[in-house]
Amino acid sequence: MNALERALTTINLQLPDRVPVDLHSFALAARHSGRPFGEFFHSADLMAEAQIGLWRRFGHDVILLENGTTATAEALGCKVVYPDDAPAKVTEPALNRLSDVGKLRMCNPEKDATLPVLLRTTRLVKNQIGREVFVMGRADQGPFSLAAMLRGINNFLMDLAYGREKENIHQLLDFATEAVIRLALAQLEAGAHATSIGDSLAGPSLISREMYLEYAYPYEKRVVETVKKAGGLIALHICGDTTLIVDKMVETGAQIVEIDERTDLATAKRHAQGRCCLLGQVSPTALSHESAEMITHLAQKTIETAAGGGGLILGPGCAMASDTPDENVHALVQAAKTYGVYHS
């Protein structure tokens, strides 16, 4: 099997020759380019070249294309800064008053901010190596996290806590959901084999399960259902310990659920078995700071816990740090080849 066949077989819940490997490597790619991060994330040529270079260097099976967590927020009116040595960050929200939600302007993924750069990157990578490797074009943030960025994270959490303007909160979530869907469908049209959303702020680290069920889950599910109706594949990621909500993450219908390092992997596997593919769960912090021997150990543990019966893509539980050593990435990929082989 080549990498594309291996990934598709796994996502379809069949047994490949071995466990495939994903690298959540947008920051690592930026560092390997040798260019300032701001320049890198504004250039499809640089992004595509770097990601293809990483694939040729490490031989992973899934290339996850993104340019950080602020692309859609910037396209919708948030002010964003691009440091030379770190991913972009929002410095000013687009919505100072929740009651002004109706004044927000919907984005066009082919025209606004860095979204066209991201889509062109997908086209370049797909055209050059898309017959050999699985290309996942990220649709940036999930609806809850995007809404929080538009409003300002602290402001949005206070809005939820007070619960005085529920109609406006849900209007904002509706708006964010439409923006996410537009980018997700644009990624598929650009040639991505799958798209992906990171609803980073929607987990129990910040909100209760009850709040997740009211303010995040229905909107994630809407994105997933729209992508699937269009014939696409989609992954869902939420940062932190999602053990309390992983059953609902699976119930969104996403074909891939990305699991962070703090989530109980056995619980996630129990909910996902026969329903969706898991992606994870090796710690990005360990990848950045521990030895290659430790990475091998963590990867082997992940495989032993979640690879049984198929349905596992080995990878970091979240985005890899830009300073992740090459030897640790090689150890991650090699672990799949050593411990992730399926025997007929």
C-alpha positions as a printed Julia matrix, in Angstrom:
344×3 Matrix{Float64}:
   0.0     0.0    0.0
   1.09    3.57  -0.53
   0.33    6.26   2.02
  -2.94    7.33   0.4
  -4.27    3.78   0.22
  -3.18    3.1    3.8
  -4.98    6.17   5.15
  -8.18    5.58   3.18
  -8.32    1.93   4.24
  -7.96    2.97   7.88
 -10.58    5.71   7.65
 -12.97    3.22   6.03
 -12.46    1.04   9.14
 -10.73   -1.74   7.26
  -7.31   -3.19   8.03
  -4.35   -1.69   6.15
  -0.88   -3.2    6.08
   0.09   -1.06   9.07
  -1.04    1.9   11.14
  -0.7     5.13   9.13
   0.97    8.24  10.56
  -0.1    11.9   10.52
   2.07   14.9   11.34
   0.3    18.03  12.6
   3.26   20.0   11.35
   2.37   23.49  10.15
   4.73   25.18  12.63
   7.47   22.63  12.0
   7.12   23.26   8.26
   7.46   27.0    8.84
  10.71   26.49  10.77
  12.1    24.13   8.15
  11.45   26.77   5.47
  13.97   29.11   7.09
  11.66   32.09   6.45
   9.89   34.36   8.94
   6.61   32.76   9.93
   4.57   35.73   8.7
   6.12   35.48   5.25
   5.7    31.71   5.22
   1.98   31.76   6.05
   1.3    34.27   3.28
   2.94   32.14   0.59
   1.3    29.03  -0.86
   4.52   28.18  -2.7
   6.55   28.2    0.53
   3.92   26.25   2.46
   3.52   23.59  -0.21
   7.27   23.23  -0.74
   7.89   22.85   3.0
   5.11   20.31   3.56
   6.21   18.23   0.59
   9.77   18.46   1.88
   8.7    17.17   5.29
   6.86   14.27   3.64
   9.92   13.31   1.63
  12.05   13.56   4.77
   9.83   11.63   7.19
   7.57    9.46   5.02
   4.33    9.99   6.94
   0.98    9.02   5.41
  -1.23   12.06   6.13
  -0.32   15.67   5.36
  -2.43   18.1    7.39
  -2.4    21.52   5.72
  -3.13   24.64   7.73
  -1.64   28.04   8.43
  -2.51   28.34  12.1
  -5.72   29.01  14.0
  -6.56   32.57  12.97
  -7.14   32.46   9.21
 -10.94   32.49   9.25
 -11.08   34.89  12.18
  -8.94   37.36  10.23
 -11.11   36.91   7.14
 -14.14   37.78   9.28
 -12.68   40.99  10.7
 -10.45   40.13  13.64
  -7.1    41.9   13.82
  -4.2    39.45  13.59
  -0.44   39.77  14.01
   2.21   37.52  12.45
   5.35   37.12  14.61
   8.54   36.08  12.85
   9.0    32.93  14.9
   5.52   31.86  16.0
   2.06   31.28  14.52
  -0.31   34.21  14.06
  -2.55   35.34  16.91
  -5.67   37.46  17.22
  -5.04   40.8   18.92
  -8.49   42.35  18.59
 -11.87   40.65  18.16
 -14.3    41.6   15.41
 -17.31   41.89  17.71
 -17.11   44.25  20.66
 -20.81   43.98  21.45
 -22.71   40.74  21.11
 -25.76   42.68  19.97
 -23.83   43.73  16.84
 -23.59   40.16  15.56
 -25.86   41.0   12.63
 -23.27   43.46  11.32
 -20.61   40.81  10.7
 -19.74   40.21   7.03
 -19.41   36.66   5.77
 -16.03   35.74   4.29
 -15.2    34.45   0.84
 -12.55   31.69   1.11
 -11.26   32.48  -2.38
 -10.69   36.16  -1.63
 -10.32   37.07   2.05
  -7.19   37.28   4.22
  -4.96   34.17   3.98
  -7.75   31.74   3.07
  -6.84   31.84  -0.66
  -3.23   31.06   0.28
  -4.39   28.03   2.23
  -6.55   26.78  -0.64
  -3.77   27.28  -3.18
  -1.44   25.31  -0.91
  -3.93   22.45  -0.96
  -4.1    22.56  -4.76
  -0.31   22.57  -5.1
   0.25   19.66  -2.71
  -2.62   17.62  -4.13
  -1.45   18.14  -7.71
   2.15   17.21  -6.93
   1.83   14.23  -4.59
  -1.88   13.67  -4.05
  -1.82   10.24  -5.68
   0.73    9.03  -3.14
  -0.24   10.62   0.18
  -3.48   11.54   1.97
  -4.01   15.31   1.92
  -6.18   16.82   4.66
  -7.02   20.5    4.08
  -7.85   22.08   7.42
 -10.95   24.26   7.59
  -9.38   26.15  10.47
 -11.39   26.46  13.69
 -14.68   24.8   14.58
 -17.8    26.93  15.1
 -17.49   27.37  18.87
 -13.83   28.38  18.77
 -14.34   30.69  15.81
 -17.24   32.4   17.58
 -15.05   32.85  20.65
 -12.3    34.47  18.57
 -14.78   36.81  16.88
 -16.19   37.93  20.22
 -12.95   37.68  22.2
 -12.45   34.48  24.18
 -12.95   35.96  27.65
 -15.95   37.98  26.49
 -17.53   34.92  24.88
 -17.07   32.75  27.95
 -18.67   35.47  30.07
 -21.55   35.67  27.59
 -22.11   31.95  28.07
 -21.8    32.17  31.85
 -24.34   35.0   32.17
 -26.66   33.53  29.52
 -28.51   36.82  29.08
 -28.28   37.03  25.3
 -28.81   33.46  24.18
 -30.44   34.49  20.93
 -27.4    36.56  19.97
 -25.03   33.79  21.09
 -26.74   31.28  18.84
 -26.86   33.81  15.99
 -23.09   34.19  16.33
 -22.65   30.41  16.35
 -24.84   30.12  13.25
 -22.67   32.71  11.53
 -19.46   30.96  12.55
 -20.83   27.62  11.39
 -21.58   29.0    7.93
 -18.04   30.39   7.67
 -16.56   27.03   8.7
 -18.71   25.19   6.17
 -17.65   27.53   3.37
 -13.97   26.9    4.0
 -14.46   23.15   4.49
 -16.26   22.81   1.16
 -13.66   25.03  -0.52
 -10.9    22.72   0.75
 -12.66   19.73  -0.79
 -13.13   21.63  -4.05
  -9.42   22.45  -3.98
  -8.71   18.74  -4.07
  -8.19   17.74  -0.45
  -9.01   14.11   0.29
 -10.53   15.32   3.57
 -11.05   18.45   5.57
 -10.73   19.03   9.31
 -11.87   21.41  12.04
 -10.19   22.14  15.34
 -12.82   23.25  17.84
  -9.99   23.91  20.25
 -11.92   25.76  22.95
 -15.01   23.54  23.08
 -13.74   20.91  25.51
 -14.16   20.31  29.25
 -10.98   22.25  29.95
 -13.04   25.41  29.41
 -16.74   24.53  29.37
 -19.0    21.92  30.94
 -20.45   18.96  29.08
 -23.84   20.67  29.3
 -22.47   23.8   27.64
 -20.75   21.67  25.02
 -24.06   19.99  24.2
 -25.85   23.33  23.84
 -23.24   25.58  22.25
 -20.76   23.37  20.4
 -22.02   19.91  19.53
 -25.02   20.9   17.37
 -22.88   23.24  15.29
 -20.03   20.77  14.86
 -22.59   18.19  13.81
 -24.02   20.6   11.22
 -20.57   21.09   9.7
 -19.97   17.35   9.61
 -23.34   16.58   8.06
 -22.87   19.24   5.37
 -19.42   17.94   4.45
 -20.66   14.35   4.32
 -23.66   15.38   2.21
 -21.15   16.85  -0.26
 -19.38   13.48  -0.36
 -16.44   14.56   1.8
 -14.45   13.22   4.73
 -13.92   15.33   7.85
 -11.91   15.19  11.06
 -12.89   16.82  14.36
 -10.36   17.89  16.98
 -10.92   19.41  20.44
  -7.98   20.3   22.67
  -7.42   18.98  26.17
  -9.07   16.12  28.03
 -12.2    15.27  26.06
 -12.98   12.03  27.9
 -16.29   13.47  29.16
 -17.48   14.38  25.66
 -15.71   11.96  23.35
 -18.93    9.96  22.96
 -20.62   13.06  21.51
 -17.61   13.86  19.32
 -18.08   10.42  17.78
 -21.82   11.07  17.45
 -21.18   14.13  15.29
 -20.54   11.58  12.54
 -17.02   12.79  11.77
 -15.1    10.0   10.08
 -11.95   10.96  12.02
 -11.84   12.1   15.65
  -8.53   13.63  16.72
  -7.64   12.77  20.33
  -5.44   14.98  22.5
  -2.9    13.5   24.9
  -5.0    14.04  28.06
  -8.02   12.09  26.83
  -8.41    8.53  28.06
  -7.61    6.67  24.88
  -9.26    3.39  25.91
 -12.53    5.25  26.48
 -12.22    6.98  23.12
 -11.52    3.65  21.42
 -14.56    2.07  23.04
 -16.83    4.81  21.7
 -15.17    4.93  18.27
 -14.91    1.19  17.6
 -16.7     0.42  14.33
 -17.95    4.01  14.04
 -15.01    6.27  13.22
 -11.24    6.43  13.01
  -9.16    7.91  15.84
  -6.14   10.13  15.25
  -3.56   10.68  17.98
  -2.43   10.54  20.78
   1.3    11.15  21.18
   2.08   14.26  23.22
   3.4    17.25  21.2
   5.25   18.36  24.32
   7.0    15.02  24.51
   7.76   15.16  20.81
   9.44   18.51  21.38
  11.32   17.79  24.61
  11.68   14.05  25.27
  14.07   11.52  23.77
  13.44    9.48  20.67
  13.25    6.41  22.92
  10.4     8.01  24.87
   8.55    8.84  21.65
   8.86    5.23  20.58
   7.43    4.15  23.94
   4.5     6.58  23.73
   3.72    5.62  20.16
   3.85    1.91  21.0
   1.48    2.49  23.92
  -0.96    4.36  21.66
  -0.86    1.56  19.1
  -1.39   -1.13  21.74
  -4.39    0.73  23.17
  -6.18    1.86  20.02
  -5.0     0.02  16.92
  -6.83   -3.23  17.57
  -9.32   -3.96  14.79
  -8.06   -0.98  12.8
  -9.29    2.58  12.99
  -6.15    4.33  14.27
  -3.99    6.97  12.62
  -0.93    7.5   14.79
   0.03   11.13  15.3
   0.46   13.97  17.76
  -2.52   14.81  19.93
  -2.37   18.42  18.76
  -0.1    20.7   16.74
   3.61   19.92  16.9
   5.97   22.62  18.12
   8.22   24.29  15.57
  11.33   23.05  17.43
  10.37   19.35  17.35
  13.63   17.44  16.68
  13.86   15.42  13.48
  14.91   12.3   15.36
  11.66   12.34  17.35
   9.58   12.63  14.19
  11.49    9.74  12.68
  10.86    7.74  15.87
   7.11    8.4   15.61
   6.95    7.2   12.01
   9.2     4.22  12.65
   7.06    3.11  15.6
   4.12    2.59  13.25
   6.29    0.48  10.96
   7.62   -1.56  13.87
   4.62   -1.97  16.18
   1.65   -1.08  13.98
   1.78   -3.92  11.45
  -1.47   -5.83  10.97
  -1.21   -9.58  10.46
  -3.83  -11.42   8.43
